[in-house]
Amino acid sequence: MACRCKGYKIKGLEMLKSISPLDSRYYKRVEPLGDYFSEYALMGARIWVELQYLLALDKTGLFQPLGKREIKRIEKMSESFTKEDYDAIKEIETTLNHDVKSCEVYLIQELKLRQPNMIHFGLTSEDVNNLSHSLLLKKYRDEYQLPQLKSFLSLMGKKISSWKGIAMPARTHGQMASPTTAGKEMAVFASRLMRQYASLKNFKFRGKLNGASGNYSAFISASKEINWMQFSKKFVESLDLEMNPATTQIEDHDTWSEYFFITKMINTILIDMNEDMWIYLMLGYLKQKVKAGEVGSSTMPHKVNPINFENSEGNLGIANSLLEHFSTKLSRSRLQRDLSDSTVERNFGVALAHASLGLLETQRGLNKLTVNAEFCEKELNNYPELLAEPIQTILRREGFANPYDIMKSLTRGQGITVANLNKFINSLKVSVEVRRELAELRTFTYTGIAEKICNEILKDMKKGL
């Protein structure tokens, strides 16, 4: 519905009427994903699969061998897919109303083979589509997703290294808890993401090439002498995919669901991290570098908002909503085939673009962060009751009676000063050495082996990246 606001007029409607912010506000940040998830990219992948199949089929001897010039034409077309190719296929599709069949007709017209029946021989559309989508997902994973995540993890490694010895308050249930270090808390998220990075890197996509109901029926009707299952396995593996040996008309898409689950898990970890960074900024434990020219509020000049973490959280949430649907929808198909998966597959890029944008925003936010070390130390000094844990633990070691209950009575739900705590320590019937040990405890140094944990995670990251 057109806007009817008085005095409001939109200029340049061809640019401003994009429905998705991915195609307008965020376009420059996600533009590279068009190489993997646009209609143009999918059409190019289909053509490439059809051409590779032609070359593989030629080696079976079922048809008269392709001539040298024919092979050259196939190889040349395999090397590039142009806008002119795409436009020609879409023009054919206006009549046929079938995208894969339009690719077949286009190849027949362009290649001018002596035996045009070789093109798309024995195939159902899903043979081409499942391989094309898997190849595009794999290409995106290898060329864009993994490098982007690696870059982010490298930044996290730098933060861990520089923050590993900076003490900060910890919060369990939102309440002050045994202190930690800023680097160690970053290391927790890095360790979680590294596990998913490894799963993503080692993940194998599957594919199938076995005809209309998955039984090689058309192939067998043409030649019973050729081992079509072996042919299919060799062809699918030549694309660096694993063969799915038993399918209906469609590849079951279970590996797609598994891949989307890994991506969703990465997003979930990032959302968790975004929320923690937001809260640490709210509490004053972290600070953001101020960028000249930016504003945080249209009315409050002082504000420096955690906008990157908020933007990321929203985009990752959108991505996960779609990825959840992908994971549960794509592994289901009525009987041998229904077409409800087709429109879902066309939205892969929407979910992955929001995920990519979310990761980018978290990285931008992380780049702005510094630890407010002075405030963290002051905050820790204001809560000497945090030493109740090590005191009661040392007293347990000494065989002291009911140390937990004693410290609970002294500290739980009530403020305590350093002077009061020292007075309590001096009243304990323990050795001078133990009283000295207790008196030397400090909240800002009570961080256990946080630095060692950071160093171990950094070693793992260096090895894994």
N, C-alpha and C positions, 0 to 999 in steps of 0.2 A: 504494500500500500504506500502510495506516495506521501511524503511528508507535507502536511498542510499548515505547518507553523508559519504565521504571518511574518513576512520579510525574510524568510529562510529559503535560500536557493543553493542547490548543489551544482558546482561546475565540474567538468571532467568526469561525468558519470561512468564512462567506460573504465576508469580506474577505481572509483570510489564505491561501486556497487558489488564488490566482492563480498560474498556471504561469510567466508571464513577469514579470521584474522591472519591465518597462515598465508593467505594470498594477498594480504594488504599490509597491516601493521608489522607483522613479523616476517614478511616475505624475504627480505635480504638475509635474514639469519638462517632460514631453512631452504633457501633456493637450491643448494647443492643436492638436496634430496629428490629433486625433480629428475635427476639422472637415474634414479632407482624406482620411483613410484608413480611417475606420471603415466598417462595413457600412451604418450610417445615412447617412453622407456619400455613399457609392456609390449607394445607393438613391435619394437625393435628386437626384443628378446624372443618373441614368437618367430619372427623371420629368421633369426639366428639359429634357433632350435630346428626349424624346418630345413634349413640349409645343411646343418651338421648331420641331420638324419639322412638327407639325400646322399651325402658322401659315405655314410656308414652303410646304407642300403645298397649302394653301388658295389660294395665289396662282397656282398652275398652271392653275386652271380645270377640272381633271379632275373634281372633285366640285362639287356645288351649293355655292355660297359659304356659309361659316359665318355665322350670324347674329350680331348685335351682342352679345347676351347670352352666346352661346357663346364668343365671343372674350374677353369680360370674364371668364368663368369660367376660361378657359385662362390669361389674363394674371394673374389673382388667384392661381391655383395655382402659377404660375411664380415668384411673389414669395416664397413660403415653403413649406417642407416641414416638417411637424410630426411629433412622436412618434406622434400618432394616425394620420397617413398611413402611417408606417413600420409600425406595429403591424398595420394593416389589410392591408397588402401581405404581411407575413410570415404572417398568418393564411391568406391565399389560397395562399401558397406551401406551407403544410402539406399541402394537397391536390394542387396541381399539381406540386410538387417542381421548379419552374423559376422562377428569380428574375425574369428579364426578362418572361416571359409573365405572371407575376403582376402586374408593373407595368402591362402592357397591360390585363388584366382589371380592375384597380383603376381605371384611367382611364376605361374604358368605363362602370363603375358610377358613378363620381363626376361625370364631365363630362356624361353623359346627352345626348350629341350626337344630332342627328337622323340623322346618318350615322356611326355608330360604326365602320364599316369604314375610315374615314380613319385611325384610331389604329393605329400600327405598320404602315401600308400599305407593302407591298413590302419590308419590312426583315427582315433576319436579326438575331438577338440581338447578334451581334458588331458590327453597325452602331452599335447603341446603346452597347455596352460599350467599344469602342475610343475612341469620342468622350468617353464619361464619364470613363474613366481619364485620357485626355490632358488633359481640362479640369481634373481634380482635381490632376494633377501640375503643370500650368501655374499653377493657383491657388496651390498650395503654394509653388512656386518664386517667384512674384511677391510673395505676401503674407507669407511666413515665411522661406523659405530665404535669399533675397537680402538682406532686411533684417538677418537674424541674422549673415550673413557680413560685411555692411557694418559693422555694429556692432563686430565683432571686428577688422576691418581698421582701423577708426578708433582702437581701443585700441592696435593695433600702431603706428599712426602716432605716437601720443603717446609711446610707448616709444622709437621711433626718434629722435624729436626730442630727447628728454631724455637719451638714451644715446649719441648719435652721436659725441660727443667723448671718451667714457670708454674708455680703452685697456684691453684684456684679452688674455690669452694666447690664441693660436690653437692648435688641435691637429689635425695631419694624421697619419693612421695612429695616432692616440692620443698622438703625441709632440709635444713643444713645437715650434712652428713660428712663422714670421714673425707678429708681433702684429697684432691687428685692433682694432676697437672693438665694444662691445656693441650699439650702434645699427646698425652695418653688418651684423652677423650677423642681427639682427632684420629688417633691410631685405631680406636675401636671401629669407627666407620670405615677407615681404609682397609682394615682386615676383612670386614664383611664384604666390601666391594671387590676386594681381590679374589675372594672365593667365587663370586659371580663372574668376574672377568675371566678366570680360568675356565669356568663352565662354558661361557660364551665363546671363548677362543677355540676350545676343543669340540664344540658342537658340530655334528654332522647332519646336514639336511638330506632328506630322502626324495626319491622320485620314482615314477613308474612309466612304462611304455608297453601296454599290453592290450589295447583295444577297448571296444565298447562296453563289455561286461567284465573285463579283466582276465579273459580266458584265452587270449591270442587267437580267437576264432577266425577272424578275417585273414590273419597271417597263415594259419594252418590250411585254410581253404585254398590259398594260393600255392602253398608248397609245404608238404609234409616232411620233406627231406631236410629242410633247414631247422636247426635248433633255435627256435625263436626266443625261448626263455634265455638262453645263453647270449644270443644277439642283443636282447634287451638289457641284460645285466652289463654286458661290455659297453654298450652305448651310454647307459646311465652313469656308470662309473667313469667313463671318459670325460664326463662333465663335472667330475669331482663330487658326485652325489652318491649316496648309498641306494641300492635298489630295494624297493619294497616288493617282495615276491608274491604277495597275495592281496589283491585289491578288488573292489567293485569297479564300476566305470571310473570312479575317482580315486586318486591317492587319498588315503584316510586322513591326511593332514595332521596326524598326531605329532609329527616332528615340528610342524609350525606351531602347534599349541605349546609344545615344550619350549621352543625358542621364545615365544611371546611370554611364557611364564618367567624365564630367566630375565628378560627385559623388564617385566613387571616387578620382579624382585629387586632389580637394580633401582628402579624408580621408587619403590617402597623404602629402601634404605636411604635414598636421597631425601625423601619427604621427612623421614625421621631426623635426618641431619639438619634439614632446613628448620624444622621446628625447634631443635635444640639451639641452633645458632641464633634464632629469633629470641628465644628466652634468655640466652646468655647476654645478648645485646640489651634486652630489657632490664636485666639485673645489673648491668654495668660491668660485667666480667670481660666482655669484648667491646671493642670500639671499631667504628668504620672510618676509613679515610674519607675526607670530604673532597668532592670533586667540584672545582670552580665552575660556577654557572648553574649548577643544579639547584632545584628547590625541593623541599620536602612537604610543603603545604602551601595552599593558595592564600592562607591567612596567618599561619604561624611560621615566621621566618627562621626560627631556631631549629626546626626539625630536620633530623637526618634519618630517614626511614629505611628499614631493612627490606627495601622494595624487591631486590633481586631474589632473596629467599622466599618472599611472598609470591612473586611471579612464578618462580620455579615450582612451588608447592601447588599452585593452581594448574599449571600446565601438566605436571606429572600426574595430578589427580585425573584430569581429562584423559590422558594417555592410558592410565591404568583402567579406567572405566571401559574404554574400547578394547584394551588388551584382554581384560577379563571376558568380555563378550567373544572376542576371537577365540580364546582358549576353550571356551565351553561350546561355542557354536560350530567351529570348523571340524571338530572331531565327530560330528553327528551328520548323517545324511540318510534320508529315507530310502530304504531298500537299496537298489543299485545306484540311484542317482536322483538328486533334486537340485534345483538351481539356486537355492537360497544362499549358497556360499559365495556365489559370484559377486554380488554387490558388496559383501563383506570384504572379499579380497581386494576390491578396488579402493578400500579405505585403509589398507595397511599403512600407506604413507601419512595419513592423517594422524594415526596413533603414534607412529614413530617420529614424526615431525614434532609433535607436542613433547614427546620424551626427550628428543634431542634439544629442543628449546629449553626444557626444564633443566637439563644438565648444564647447558651453556649458562643459564642464569645463576645456578648455584656456583659455578666456577667464577663468574663475575663477582658475585657476592663474597666468595672466599678470598678473592684477590684484594678486597677492600679491608679485610679484617686484621686487626692487631689485638694483642692481649693487653687489657688494662691491668698490668701487673701490680702497680702501686695500690690500686683500689682492691684488688684481690687479696693482697697481703693484709691490708687494713681490715677487710671484711673478716678474714680468718682470725686476726688478733682479737676481734670483737666477740668471738665465739669460743672462749677457752673450754666450754663444755664438750667441744669436739674431742678433747683429750680423754673423755671418760672411757672411750673404747680401749686405747692402749694402756691406760692406768689399770682398769679392771683385768685386762689380759695379763699384764706383768704380775699383778697380785695373785692371779690364778696360778701362775708359774711358781710363785713363792709359797703356795699352799695357804694363802690367806682365806679366812672364812667368809663366804657370801660376798665376794667383791662386786659382783654384778648388782646385787640388790643395794649395796651400800652406795655405789655410784649412781644408781637409778634414783635413790632418795635425794642425793645431793644435786642432781642436774636435771632430771626429767621435768619438762614443762616450766622451768624457772630459769631466769638468768643467773649467771655466776660470774664473778670477777676473777681476774688472775690472782689477786690477793687472797680471795677466799679459797681458791683452789690450792694455792701454796700453803695456806694455813692448814688445810685438810691434809696435804701431803706430809707436812711436818708433824702432824698428830698421829700418823700411822705407826703402829708398833712393828716396824720392819728395820732392817739393817740400814746403817748410814749410806752404804753403797746403793741400796735400792731407792732410798729417798732421794739421793742425788740423781739417780737414773730417771726417776719420775719428774723431778724438778727441771731437768734439762729438756723435757719434751716441749715441742713447739708446734702449733697448728700448721704453720707454713712450711715445716719440714716433714710433717707426718704424711708422707705420700708413698710410703712403701717402696716398691721397685718399679714405680711408674716409668722412670727413665729407661730402665732395662727393657721393659715391655716395649717401649717406643723403639729402641734399638733393634729388638728382635723383629718387630713388624717391618722396620725399614730394610732389614736384610731380606726378609721374605719378598718385599715389594721389588727390591733390586733384582732379585732372582726371577720373580714372576713377570716382570715387565721387560 
